[in-house]
Amino acid sequence: MLSLFVARDSFGLHVSYISIDIRRARELFYFLKGGRVDYGLEHSHKFGHCRYGRLYESGNYEEWDEHHPVHFVCHSTGTQVVRILQQMLADKRFEGFEEITNADWVLSLTSLSGVLNGCTRIYLDGINPEDGHSLTSISLLQLLRIGVVIYEWLDISVLKRYYGFGFDHFDLSWRKIGLRGLVKSLLYETGPFASRDWIGPDLSIHSAVKCNSNLQTFPNTFYFSYATRMTKRFLGFTVPSSIIEIHPLLCLRAFQMCQWRHPTHAPVPYHGYRDEDWHDNDGALNTISMLFPAFPTPHPNCRLGPDYKDGQSLQPGIWYYTLIEGDHIFFIISKERAGNRFDLLYTSIFERCRKQMRRLITDPRLVEVI
């Protein structure tokens, strides 16, 4: 059994850090299968960047197909990336592989604090709740946007080797676009933020509703989700359950998300929306978003209870979900924070992948998307 890691950092797979999910799905495909990343003619023209990206001279799992499928273990935004990847495999969207790809290339998908239905935090950070994709004039994300554009324009090789945002195919370097190009990028005339080719809009509830309408839960794939929560009800209000246990970087946002109110002047993102459904959270994402794809129409789902211990009676094509007390980074930052629960969680996931979900295959592989 081989373990691979798709990480949002310079030592991982070089899947773009803050790019749109569909582009990251393509990068993940070529990392595993090999070849030059092809973003597609239509996509590259629509978003205004080069069609081709990084070359993988040899894939990390070149034999990947329906007879040699993969178990994906995903955290946060990685969940939607893999769901999009599976849909693209089913729709035969990879040029040169149209005759062979299908949804059965993915044997299982395990989501850890995955953003399946969007989140309200992205509105607090600056995405406009009226449309789910534009940025408000003064916000944290506006500062991020300006910083990223300037960072990419400066193109300092020493820094880029340490950390890059994955926008190289836009050619934002001062050597390519000059001072005029920098001004145009800052004014939304060119670049990833002008064409919405970045992760922010993908995290809105508006975008998730549209995405879930186009993504299937496939009948031969096993789906599991672990939803995290660090809130409780107190005197009729939702409040953080423990200020001590929640990570300091997430504490303020946990309070804010508990009090979220969708603006009365803005249309609701889906029929039947209620603010109170979105108050429980883990400091980064809303708990309701991590359970299973629920909006606009719930996908088949079932709570993973004691009867399903050790993978017994599990069926493909159903989202089995479990609720865990912990913040958004409880199970990924350090084993010391989570203690024994860290070992128990990952042991149960890996044992289930290895022993309980073999679909007449010779060598299913395990990929962790962080």
Buried (B, 14 or more C-beta within 10 A) or exposed (E): EEEBBBBBEEEBBBBBBBBBBBBBBBBBBBBBBBBEBBBBEEBBEEBBBEBEBBEBEEBBBEEBBBBBBBBBBBBBBBBBBBBBBBBBBBBEBBEEBEEEBBBBBBBBBBBBBBBBBBBBBBBBBBBBBBEBBEBBEEBEBBEBBEEBBBBBBEBEEEEBEEEBBBBBBBBBBBEEBEEEBBEBBBEEEBBBBBBBBBBBBBBBBBBBBBBBEEBBBBEBBBBBBBBBBBBBEEEEEBBBBEEEEBBEEBBEBBBBBBEBEBEEEBEBBBEEBEEEEBBBBBBBBBBBBBBBBBBBEEBBBBEBEEEBEEBEEBEBBBBBBBBBBBBBBBBBEEEEBBEEBBEEBBEBBBEBBBEBBEBEBEEBBBBBBB
